[in-house]
Amino acid sequence: MVRDTAFANAFARLSEAGGFFDTDNLISNETSYLHVAPRLEALGVRGGAYIGVGPDQNYSYLALIRPEVAFLIDIRRDNALQHLLFKALFVQAPNRLAFLCLWLGCRAPPRNMTTDRPVLELLAWVDSTRLDQASASRVRAETARLIAAFGIPLDTRDRETIERFHAEFMRAGLGLRFSSFGRGNESQYPTLRRLILERDLEGAMRSYLAREDDWRFVRDLHVQGRIIPVVGNLAGPQAFPGLARELRARGVGLSALYTSNAELYVWRDGGFAEFAQSVSRMPLAPSAVIIRSHFDRSGMHPLRVEGHVSVQLLQRITDFNRRWREGSLRTYTDVITRDAR
């Protein structure tokens, strides 16, 4: 199989040494992640380049924004490995139900089963079918073979990590729940099923798995090598600053920067100035925004929605840059409240 050297070269060129975070982050814990969908559309956030952290919640933002290229940056090398796993699953799957089956260890659907069914019906198929151990092992072996063809050098630990992640998805299926190491797992942490079925604030399902067309857009990006994982700290010396240069070289402006709540950790670690400086150097699309998540256990944030601990926030990047230049972001509370919409 021919190695994807352009994809591998971009990964190597942009990545820096990985760091530690106390969770595998196999799935998100942000139940509010789709609440910003109508606001993204109202602001005209579309096309351009996308930069985001974390696992597959990014794909729902990609389906909403339809960028030309996406860079998924995370301090953990394991996050990049997980996106290699997803890339291999997308490449193998002809439709979203087949993708779910390859991902979660289910029997392939019959050929006459249409792919435009509601997502609830697809999840019912996942619930009702399981692969035997031998078949699951064959799926994982074929997935590993495809990952090797992407051209990114992987050592034994990398390959074992990818295998462990895939096995865990197959073991837990739609019941997989966000969990962390060294701190208590909270009762409100969502399952994969809940994240897939979450809705925006107008009541519409907006996950990338809700509609075949949205899933297929993400698949096309993966197949064409336009979703590039990057290992790096948002306040680091190479990866995040390098993305500004990469966008300029590609002649594309940043449409959306999804930071989850990583800015909180950057702030605590004393690196927020470096992060803000890198953001200020990004070439921007006209309606560029930061998408961030705030975990509001006090219930005081004005944008919090009942039933959700996380709050999804938008801020125009031009407003963020202005606030930073004028010195009005003096605390992390300022970051999550100034110009938030």
C-alpha positions as CSV (number, residue, x, y, z in Angstrom):
1,M,0.0,0.0,0.0
2,V,1.3,3.5,-0.9
3,R,2.1,5.6,2.1
4,D,0.4,9.0,2.4
5,T,3.6,11.1,2.6
6,A,2.0,14.5,2.4
7,F,-0.2,13.7,5.4
8,A,2.7,12.2,7.4
9,N,5.0,15.1,6.5
10,A,2.4,17.7,7.8
11,F,2.1,15.7,11.1
12,A,5.8,15.6,11.5
13,R,6.4,19.3,10.5
14,L,3.8,20.7,12.9
15,S,4.0,18.4,15.9
16,E,6.1,18.9,19.0
17,A,6.8,16.6,22.0
18,G,3.6,15.5,23.8
19,G,2.6,16.2,27.3
20,F,0.3,14.6,30.0
21,F,-3.3,15.0,30.8
22,D,-5.2,12.9,33.3
23,T,-7.7,11.2,31.0
24,D,-7.7,9.3,27.7
25,N,-10.5,11.6,26.4
26,L,-11.9,8.8,24.3
27,I,-15.1,10.9,24.1
28,S,-16.1,14.3,25.2
29,N,-17.7,15.3,28.5
30,E,-19.4,18.4,27.0
31,T,-23.1,17.7,26.7
32,S,-23.6,21.3,25.5
33,Y,-21.2,21.0,22.6
34,L,-23.9,21.4,19.9
35,H,-25.6,24.4,21.6
36,V,-23.5,26.8,19.5
37,A,-24.7,25.4,16.2
38,P,-27.4,28.0,15.4
39,R,-25.1,30.8,16.6
40,L,-22.3,29.6,14.3
41,E,-24.8,29.7,11.4
42,A,-26.1,33.1,12.3
43,L,-22.6,34.5,12.4
44,G,-21.8,33.0,9.0
45,V,-18.9,30.8,10.3
46,R,-18.2,28.8,7.2
47,G,-15.3,27.4,5.2
48,G,-11.7,28.4,5.8
49,A,-9.6,26.4,8.3
50,Y,-10.6,24.8,11.5
51,I,-8.4,24.1,14.5
52,G,-9.7,22.1,17.5
53,V,-8.7,20.0,20.5
54,G,-10.0,16.7,21.7
55,P,-11.7,13.7,20.0
56,D,-14.6,13.3,17.7
57,Q,-16.8,16.2,18.9
58,N,-14.6,18.1,16.4
59,Y,-16.3,16.2,13.6
60,S,-19.7,17.7,14.4
61,Y,-18.1,21.2,14.2
62,L,-16.5,20.3,10.8
63,A,-19.9,19.1,9.5
64,L,-21.4,22.5,10.6
65,I,-18.7,24.7,9.3
66,R,-17.5,22.8,6.2
67,P,-13.9,24.0,6.3
68,E,-11.3,23.3,3.6
69,V,-8.8,21.9,6.1
70,A,-8.8,21.0,9.8
71,F,-5.9,20.6,12.3
72,L,-6.7,18.7,15.5
73,I,-4.1,19.7,18.1
74,D,-3.8,18.3,21.6
75,I,-1.1,18.1,24.2
76,R,-1.5,14.3,24.3
77,R,0.1,12.2,21.6
78,D,-2.6,9.7,22.4
79,N,-5.2,12.1,20.9
80,A,-3.4,12.1,17.6
81,L,-3.3,8.3,17.7
82,Q,-7.0,8.2,18.3
83,H,-7.6,10.4,15.2
84,L,-5.5,8.0,13.2
85,L,-7.9,5.3,14.4
86,F,-10.8,7.4,13.3
87,K,-9.2,8.1,9.9
88,A,-8.8,4.4,9.3
89,L,-12.4,3.7,10.2
90,F,-13.7,6.5,7.9
91,V,-11.5,5.2,5.1
92,Q,-13.0,1.7,5.4
93,A,-16.6,2.6,5.9
94,P,-18.9,3.3,2.9
95,N,-21.6,4.9,5.1
96,R,-22.2,6.0,8.7
97,L,-23.8,2.7,9.8
98,A,-20.8,0.7,8.6
99,F,-18.6,3.3,10.4
100,L,-20.5,2.7,13.6
101,C,-20.1,-1.1,13.2
102,L,-16.4,-0.9,12.5
103,W,-15.9,1.5,15.4
104,L,-18.0,-0.2,18.1
105,G,-17.6,-3.9,17.1
106,C,-21.0,-4.7,15.5
107,R,-22.1,-7.0,12.7
108,A,-22.1,-5.3,9.3
109,P,-25.6,-4.4,8.1
110,P,-27.3,-6.2,5.2
111,R,-26.6,-4.6,1.8
112,N,-30.3,-3.7,1.3
113,M,-30.4,-1.7,4.5
114,T,-30.7,2.0,3.4
115,T,-28.2,4.5,4.8
116,D,-30.5,7.4,5.1
117,R,-32.3,6.1,8.2
118,P,-32.7,8.2,11.3
119,V,-29.8,7.9,13.7
120,L,-31.9,6.3,16.3
121,E,-32.5,3.3,14.0
122,L,-28.7,3.1,13.4
123,L,-28.1,3.0,17.1
124,A,-30.7,0.4,17.5
125,W,-28.7,-1.8,15.1
126,V,-25.6,-1.2,17.1
127,D,-27.4,-2.2,20.3
128,S,-28.8,-5.4,18.7
129,T,-25.6,-6.8,17.1
130,R,-22.2,-7.7,18.4
131,L,-19.1,-9.2,16.7
132,D,-17.6,-12.4,18.0
133,Q,-14.1,-12.1,19.3
134,A,-12.5,-13.6,16.1
135,S,-14.3,-11.1,13.9
136,A,-13.5,-8.2,16.1
137,S,-9.8,-9.1,16.0
138,R,-9.9,-9.2,12.2
139,V,-11.5,-5.7,12.1
140,R,-8.8,-4.4,14.5
141,A,-6.0,-6.0,12.5
142,E,-7.3,-4.5,9.2
143,T,-7.6,-1.1,10.9
144,A,-4.0,-1.3,12.1
145,R,-2.9,-2.2,8.6
146,L,-4.5,0.9,7.2
147,I,-3.0,3.1,9.9
148,A,0.5,1.9,9.1
149,A,-0.1,3.1,5.5
150,F,-0.7,6.7,6.7
151,G,3.1,7.0,6.9
152,I,3.4,8.3,10.5
153,P,6.1,6.4,12.3
154,L,4.6,4.4,15.2
155,D,6.5,2.6,17.9
156,T,5.2,-0.4,19.9
157,R,3.6,1.7,22.5
158,D,1.7,3.8,19.9
159,R,0.4,0.6,18.2
160,E,-0.6,-0.8,21.6
161,T,-2.4,2.4,22.5
162,I,-4.4,2.4,19.3
163,E,-5.3,-1.2,19.8
164,R,-6.4,-0.5,23.4
165,F,-8.6,2.4,22.3
166,H,-10.3,0.4,19.6
167,A,-10.8,-2.5,21.9
168,E,-12.4,-0.3,24.6
169,F,-14.8,1.2,22.0
170,M,-15.8,-2.3,21.0
171,R,-16.1,-3.4,24.6
172,A,-18.3,-0.6,25.9
173,G,-20.1,0.4,22.7
174,L,-22.6,3.2,23.0
175,G,-22.4,2.9,26.8
176,L,-18.8,4.2,26.9
177,R,-18.6,7.0,29.4
178,F,-16.0,9.8,29.7
179,S,-13.7,9.0,32.6
180,S,-10.5,10.4,34.1
181,F,-7.6,9.1,36.1
182,G,-6.7,10.2,39.6
183,R,-9.9,12.2,40.2
184,G,-13.5,11.1,40.8
185,N,-15.7,10.5,37.8
186,E,-18.8,12.6,38.0
187,S,-22.3,11.1,37.7
188,Q,-23.2,13.6,34.9
189,Y,-20.4,12.5,32.6
190,P,-22.2,11.5,29.4
191,T,-22.2,8.3,27.5
192,L,-21.3,8.1,23.8
193,R,-25.0,7.4,23.1
194,R,-26.0,10.7,24.7
195,L,-23.3,12.7,22.9
196,I,-24.5,11.3,19.5
197,L,-28.1,12.2,20.3
198,E,-27.5,15.6,21.7
199,R,-29.4,18.5,20.1
200,D,-28.8,22.2,19.5
201,L,-30.8,24.9,21.3
202,E,-33.5,24.8,18.6
203,G,-34.1,21.1,19.2
204,A,-32.3,19.7,16.2
205,M,-29.9,16.8,16.2
206,R,-26.6,18.2,14.9
207,S,-24.0,15.5,15.5
208,Y,-22.0,14.5,12.4
209,L,-23.7,11.1,12.7
210,A,-27.2,12.5,12.6
211,R,-27.3,12.8,8.8
212,E,-25.5,10.8,6.1
213,D,-24.4,14.0,4.2
214,D,-22.7,15.4,7.3
215,W,-20.9,12.1,8.0
216,R,-19.8,11.9,4.4
217,F,-18.3,15.4,4.4
218,V,-16.1,14.4,7.3
219,R,-15.2,11.2,5.6
220,D,-14.2,13.1,2.4
221,L,-11.9,15.3,4.5
222,H,-10.3,12.3,6.1
223,V,-9.9,10.4,2.8
224,Q,-8.3,13.5,1.2
225,G,-5.8,13.9,4.1
226,R,-7.4,17.3,5.1
227,I,-7.9,16.4,8.8
228,I,-4.4,16.5,10.2
229,P,-3.7,15.6,13.9
230,V,-1.0,17.6,15.6
231,V,0.7,17.0,18.9
232,G,1.2,20.2,20.8
233,N,0.5,22.5,23.7
234,L,-1.6,25.6,22.9
235,A,1.1,27.6,24.7
236,G,3.9,25.5,23.3
237,P,6.9,26.7,21.2
238,Q,6.3,24.9,17.9
239,A,2.9,23.4,17.1
240,F,0.4,26.1,17.7
241,P,2.6,29.0,16.5
242,G,3.4,26.8,13.5
243,L,-0.3,26.5,12.5
244,A,-0.4,30.3,11.8
245,R,2.5,29.9,9.4
246,E,0.8,26.7,7.9
247,L,-2.5,28.6,7.2
248,R,-0.6,31.4,5.6
249,A,1.3,29.0,3.4
250,R,-2.0,27.4,2.4
251,G,-3.6,30.7,1.7
252,V,-6.6,30.0,4.0
253,G,-8.0,32.0,7.0
254,L,-9.0,30.5,10.3
255,S,-12.8,30.2,10.7
256,A,-13.0,28.5,14.0
257,L,-10.7,27.7,16.9
258,Y,-12.3,25.1,19.3
259,T,-10.4,25.2,22.6
260,S,-12.8,23.2,24.8
261,N,-11.7,24.3,28.3
262,A,-8.0,23.9,27.5
263,E,-7.5,27.7,28.0
264,L,-8.2,27.1,31.7
265,Y,-5.2,24.8,31.9
266,V,-3.0,27.2,29.8
267,W,-4.0,30.0,32.2
268,R,-3.2,28.0,35.3
269,D,0.2,27.0,33.9
270,G,1.1,30.6,33.1
271,G,1.2,30.2,29.3
272,F,-1.8,32.3,28.3
273,A,0.2,35.2,26.9
274,E,2.0,32.8,24.6
275,F,-1.4,31.3,23.5
276,A,-2.9,34.8,22.9
277,Q,0.1,35.9,20.9
278,S,-0.2,32.9,18.6
279,V,-3.9,33.5,18.1
280,S,-3.2,37.1,17.2
281,R,-0.9,35.9,14.4
282,M,-3.5,33.7,12.8
283,P,-4.8,34.7,9.4
284,L,-8.6,35.0,9.9
285,A,-11.7,34.4,7.9
286,P,-14.2,37.2,8.1
287,S,-16.4,35.7,10.9
288,A,-13.7,33.8,12.8
289,V,-14.6,32.6,16.3
290,I,-13.3,30.8,19.3
291,I,-15.6,28.0,20.5
292,R,-14.9,27.2,24.2
293,S,-16.5,25.2,26.9
294,H,-16.9,26.2,30.5
295,F,-17.8,23.8,33.3
296,D,-20.2,25.8,35.4
297,R,-20.8,23.8,38.6
298,S,-21.9,26.9,40.4
299,G,-24.8,27.4,37.9
300,M,-23.9,31.1,37.7
301,H,-22.9,31.6,34.0
302,P,-25.6,33.5,32.2
303,L,-25.5,31.2,29.2
304,R,-25.8,27.9,31.1
305,V,-28.7,25.7,30.0
306,E,-30.6,23.7,32.6
307,G,-29.6,20.0,32.6
308,H,-26.0,20.7,31.4
309,V,-23.0,21.4,33.5
310,S,-20.9,22.5,30.5
311,V,-21.7,25.8,28.8
312,Q,-20.6,26.3,25.1
313,L,-19.4,29.8,24.3
314,L,-18.6,31.7,21.2
315,Q,-16.4,34.8,20.9
316,R,-15.2,36.5,17.7
317,I,-11.4,36.2,17.5
318,T,-11.1,39.9,16.6
319,D,-12.8,40.7,19.9
320,F,-10.5,38.3,21.7
321,N,-7.4,39.9,20.1
322,R,-8.7,43.4,21.0
323,R,-9.4,42.4,24.6
324,W,-6.0,40.9,25.0
325,R,-4.2,43.9,23.5
326,E,-6.1,46.4,25.7
327,G,-5.4,44.3,28.9
328,S,-9.0,43.6,29.8
329,L,-8.6,39.8,30.2
330,R,-7.1,40.0,33.7
331,T,-8.7,36.7,35.0
332,Y,-10.0,33.5,33.4
333,T,-13.5,34.7,34.4
334,D,-12.9,37.6,32.0
335,V,-12.0,35.0,29.2
336,I,-15.2,33.1,29.6
337,T,-17.5,36.1,30.0
338,R,-16.3,39.0,27.9
339,D,-18.2,39.1,24.5
340,A,-19.5,35.6,25.1
341,R,-22.5,34.6,23.0
